[in-house]
Every structure is written in structure tokens, then in C-alpha cells.
Amino acid sequence: MNTATQNLENDHVYILQLTDVMEQMAKKRASDVNHLKSVVHIIRNYADGLHHKKEEDLLFPLFEQRSANEGCGPVGVMLMEHKQGREYVQGMVDYIAAYEKGDEEALELVFENMLNYAALLKNHIFKENNILFRMADDAFSEADQKMLLDQFEKIEKDANPGDKAEDFIKAIKELSSNYSSSI
């Protein structure tokens, strides 16, 4: 049976691919503003949009109900890290805007926020995949998993054209082809 946690872990594969792209962009000192803005768009609408909506609105509340960990424990940590990630993304947005206005030094601050976000997400995803999601699998019944999966599929189906998971995955792959670490 496909599960809700497997659905989220599948998202993580592409989000981790994006973090690799971000690290390569910083390493190569990528100054293409369209690429920098594309990263922000993908984060805000895929990682923090579709993916976090599934976690924050559906999986986390049900997990807290089933596990009696409301407001503390692993969900509290995950939510705090989501908030921290949003702060790094806002830093990217602010410094991209400054760079566009001619502040050459702002580009370094874009990269700093990118690298901090990438490091946070890699650690965060490890914790979700290996701890929280395993706890959720133990706490959820088969009916819970099916209900969540159905709700996840509705979120994905109801996304606006151009803002569907496959659109973001395609964009991540395109960025990856520009910043691949292979020689």
C-alpha cells in the first residue's frame, strides 16, 4: 500500500535535489537573477506550498491527535524549522532585490541564505524521513493513511496550472542541468 508518508518522502527526493542545486549555485557564484528567483518560486510554491500544506494542514495535526504529542515533540520541532526556513527564503528575496538594484555585495547574502536553507532542509528532511514519518506510520491506521493520501492527492490535483508538482519537478531538473556538479 502506498502511504501518506511515502508521498511526502517522494516530495523530499526533489526538494533535496533543489538543495543540491542551491549549493552548486552558491559554489559557482551564479548571478543569473532569473535562476535565483526560480529557486525562490520553487521553494515558496512547491516545498513550502504544496509539500508543507500536506504536512502542516493534514499530517501533523492527525499525528498529534493519534500520538498525544500536541504542541511539543517532533511536530513542534518540524514547525519551528519550517518557520526558520521561511526566514531564510525571505532573506533570499530581500537580497535578490538589493542585488537587482545594484548592490553587488547582496549576492553573497543571497548565497548565505541559500546555503543556510539547504543545510537546514537536509537535516530537517533526515529527521522527518527517519524519525517523524516512522512514528506516524506506527500511529496511523491503514484508514488514516488512505484518508491522508486521498487528501494529498486532492491538494495536488487542485493546484493551479503551472503550480503542479510535475511543473516544479521539471523546473528543478532544468536548474539541475545548469548547475550540475559533474564535469
Secondary structure, DSSP 8 states (H G I E B T S, - for coil): ---HHHHHHHHHHHHHHHHHHHHHHHHTT---HHHHHHHHHHIIIIIIIIIHHIIIIIIHHHHHHHHT-TTSHHHHHHHHHHHHHHHHHHHHHHHHHHHHTT-TTHHHHHHHHHHHHHHHHHHHHHHIIIIIHHHHHHH--HHHHHHHHHHHHHHHHHS-TT-SHHHHHHHHHHHHHHH-S--
